[in-house]
């Protein structure tokens, strides 16, 4: 698995998660027993929070992809060292 495909999968997951959270929040706000004004104010606040969270997603994806690549490199090096030790003992 390449780092790009890992980042794309993580990005798709996070995007779906954010979209699901926003949808759930919108449904909760729209079905809550409040006046129209209160509901609109809460929606504006929720949208502002969502915008802030969306701005953080690309950075979080880059960090997660970077950690995944580093973990993959460490695992590869460990496996390579184990194979080399096994070949030395043969």
BAMI-979922 format. One line per field, with one value per atom (N, C-alpha, C): x, y, z; atom name; residue number from 0. Coordinates in steps of 0.2 Angstrom, whole numbers, plus 5000, padded with zeros to 4 digits. Example, Ala and Ser with C-alpha at 12.3 -4.5 7.8 and 13.67 -1.06 7.14 Angstrom:
2
xx [5066  5062  5066  5064  5068  5064]
yy [4972  4978  4984  4989  4995  5000]
zz [5039  5039  5039  5035  5036  5039]
site [N  CA  C  N  CA  C]
pos [0  0  0  1  1  1]
END
This chain:
90
xx [5004  5000  5005  5003  5008  5005  5010  5008  5002  5002  4996  4990  4989  4983  4981  4986  4984  4981  4984  4981  4974  4973  4967  4962  4963  4958  4957  4962  4961  4957  4958  4954  4947  4946  4939  4935  4939  4936  4934  4939  4938  4932  4932  4927  4920  4920  4913  4911  4916  4915  4912  4916  4914  4907  4905  4899  4893  4895  4890  4889  4894  4893  4889  4890  4887  4879  4878  4871  4867  4871  4867  4866  4871  4870  4864  4864  4858  4851  4851  4845  4843  4848  4846  4844  4847  4845  4838  4836  4830  4824  4825  4820  4819  4824  4823  4817  4814  4808  4811  4813  4815  4811  4812  4809  4813  4810  4814  4821  4820  4826  4831  4829  4834  4838  4834  4836  4841  4839  4844  4851  4850  4856  4861  4857  4861  4864  4861  4863  4869  4869  4875  4881  4880  4885  4888  4884  4886  4890  4888  4891  4898  4898  4905  4910  4907  4911  4913  4909  4910  4916  4915  4921  4927  4928  4934  4937  4932  4934  4937  4933  4935  4942  4944  4950  4956  4954  4959  4960  4956  4956  4962  4964  4970  4976  4977  4983  4983  4977  4977  4978  4976  4977  4985  4988  4995  4999  4997  5000  4999  4993  4992  4995  4996  4999  5007  5009  5016  5018  5014  5015  5014  5009  5009  5015  5017  5023  5029  5030  5036  5035  5029  5028  5029  5027  5029  5036  5040  5047  5050  5048  5051  5049  5043  5041  5045  5046  5050  5058  5060  5067  5068  5063  5063  5063  5058  5058  5064  5067  5073  5079  5079  5084  5083  5077  5075  5077  5076  5077  5085  5088  5096  5099  5096  5098  5097  5091  5089  5094  5096  5100  5107  5109  5116  5116  5110  5110  5110  5108  5107  5114]
yy [4994  5000  5006  5011  5017  5022  5027  5032  5036  5037  5041  5037  5030  5027  5027  5027  5027  5034  5039  5046  5046  5044  5044  5041  5035  5031  5034  5037  5041  5047  5050  5056  5055  5049  5047  5046  5042  5040  5047  5051  5057  5062  5062  5066  5063  5056  5053  5054  5054  5055  5062  5067  5074  5075  5072  5073  5070  5064  5061  5064  5067  5071  5077  5081  5087  5085  5079  5077  5076  5072  5071  5077  5081  5088  5092  5092  5096  5093  5086  5083  5084  5083  5085  5092  5096  5103  5105  5102  5103  5100  5094  5091  5093  5097  5099  5104  5104  5108  5115  5119  5126  5131  5137  5142  5142  5145  5146  5150  5155  5160  5156  5152  5148  5143  5140  5134  5137  5143  5146  5148  5151  5153  5147  5142  5136  5133  5133  5130  5135  5141  5145  5144  5143  5141  5134  5129  5123  5123  5127  5128  5131  5136  5139  5134  5129  5124  5119  5117  5113  5115  5122  5125  5124  5126  5125  5118  5113  5106  5104  5106  5105  5108  5114  5117  5112  5109  5104  5098  5096  5089  5088  5092  5091  5090  5094  5093  5087  5085  5078  5073  5073  5068  5067  5073  5073  5070  5072  5069  5062  5059  5052  5048  5051  5048  5047  5053  5053  5048  5047  5042  5035  5034  5027  5026  5030  5029  5027  5031  5030  5023  5021  5015  5009  5010  5005  5005  5010  5010  5006  5007  5004  4996  4994  4987  4984  4988  4985  4984  4989  4988  4982  4981  4976  4969  4969  4962  4961  4966  4965  4963  4966  4964  4956  4954  4948  4943  4944  4940  4940  4945  4945  4940  4941  4937  4929  4928  4921  4918  4923  4920  4919  4923  4922  4916  4913  4907  4901  4902  4896  4892]
zz [5000  5000  5000  4995  4995  5000  5002  5006  5003  4997  4994  4995  4994  4994  5002  5006  5013  5015  5013  5014  5011  5005  5001  5005  5008  5012  5018  5021  5028  5026  5021  5019  5018  5014  5013  5019  5024  5030  5034  5035  5039  5035  5029  5025  5027  5026  5028  5035  5039  5046  5048  5045  5046  5043  5037  5034  5038  5041  5045  5051  5054  5060  5059  5053  5052  5050  5047  5045  5052  5056  5063  5067  5067  5071  5068  5061  5058  5059  5059  5061  5068  5072  5079  5080  5077  5078  5075  5069  5066  5069  5073  5076  5084  5086  5093  5094  5099  5100  5102  5097  5098  5093  5094  5090  5083  5078  5072  5073  5077  5078  5082  5087  5091  5086  5082  5078  5073  5070  5065  5068  5074  5078  5080  5082  5083  5077  5071  5065  5063  5064  5062  5066  5072  5077  5075  5073  5071  5065  5060  5054  5055  5059  5061  5064  5068  5071  5066  5062  5056  5052  5050  5046  5049  5056  5059  5059  5060  5060  5053  5048  5041  5039  5042  5040  5044  5049  5052  5049  5044  5042  5037  5033  5028  5032  5038  5042  5046  5048  5052  5047  5041  5036  5034  5033  5032  5038  5044  5050  5051  5049  5050  5044  5038  5033  5034  5037  5039  5044  5049  5055  5052  5047  5044  5040  5036  5032  5037  5042  5047  5050  5052  5055  5050  5043  5038  5037  5037  5036  5042  5048  5054  5053  5051  5051  5045  5040  5034  5036  5040  5042  5047  5052  5056  5053  5048  5044  5040  5037  5033  5038  5044  5049  5051  5052  5054  5048  5042  5037  5036  5037  5037  5042  5048  5054  5052  5049  5048  5042  5038  5032  5035  5040  5043  5047  5050  5054  5050  5043  5039  5037]
site [N  CA  C  N  CA  C  N  CA  C  N  CA  C  N  CA  C  N  CA  C  N  CA  C  N  CA  C  N  CA  C  N  CA  C  N  CA  C  N  CA  C  N  CA  C  N  CA  C  N  CA  C  N  CA  C  N  CA  C  N  CA  C  N  CA  C  N  CA  C  N  CA  C  N  CA  C  N  CA  C  N  CA  C  N  CA  C  N  CA  C  N  CA  C  N  CA  C  N  CA  C  N  CA  C  N  CA  C  N  CA  C  N  CA  C  N  CA  C  N  CA  C  N  CA  C  N  CA  C  N  CA  C  N  CA  C  N  CA  C  N  CA  C  N  CA  C  N  CA  C  N  CA  C  N  CA  C  N  CA  C  N  CA  C  N  CA  C  N  CA  C  N  CA  C  N  CA  C  N  CA  C  N  CA  C  N  CA  C  N  CA  C  N  CA  C  N  CA  C  N  CA  C  N  CA  C  N  CA  C  N  CA  C  N  CA  C  N  CA  C  N  CA  C  N  CA  C  N  CA  C  N  CA  C  N  CA  C  N  CA  C  N  CA  C  N  CA  C  N  CA  C  N  CA  C  N  CA  C  N  CA  C  N  CA  C  N  CA  C  N  CA  C  N  CA  C  N  CA  C  N  CA  C  N  CA  C  N  CA  C  N  CA  C  N  CA  C  N  CA  C  N  CA  C  N  CA  C  N  CA  C  N  CA  C]
pos [0  0  0  1  1  1  2  2  2  3  3  3  4  4  4  5  5  5  6  6  6  7  7  7  8  8  8  9  9  9  10  10  10  11  11  11  12  12  12  13  13  13  14  14  14  15  15  15  16  16  16  17  17  17  18  18  18  19  19  19  20  20  20  21  21  21  22  22  22  23  23  23  24  24  24  25  25  25  26  26  26  27  27  27  28  28  28  29  29  29  30  30  30  31  31  31  32  32  32  33  33  33  34  34  34  35  35  35  36  36  36  37  37  37  38  38  38  39  39  39  40  40  40  41  41  41  42  42  42  43  43  43  44  44  44  45  45  45  46  46  46  47  47  47  48  48  48  49  49  49  50  50  50  51  51  51  52  52  52  53  53  53  54  54  54  55  55  55  56  56  56  57  57  57  58  58  58  59  59  59  60  60  60  61  61  61  62  62  62  63  63  63  64  64  64  65  65  65  66  66  66  67  67  67  68  68  68  69  69  69  70  70  70  71  71  71  72  72  72  73  73  73  74  74  74  75  75  75  76  76  76  77  77  77  78  78  78  79  79  79  80  80  80  81  81  81  82  82  82  83  83  83  84  84  84  85  85  85  86  86  86  87  87  87  88  88  88  89  89  89]
END
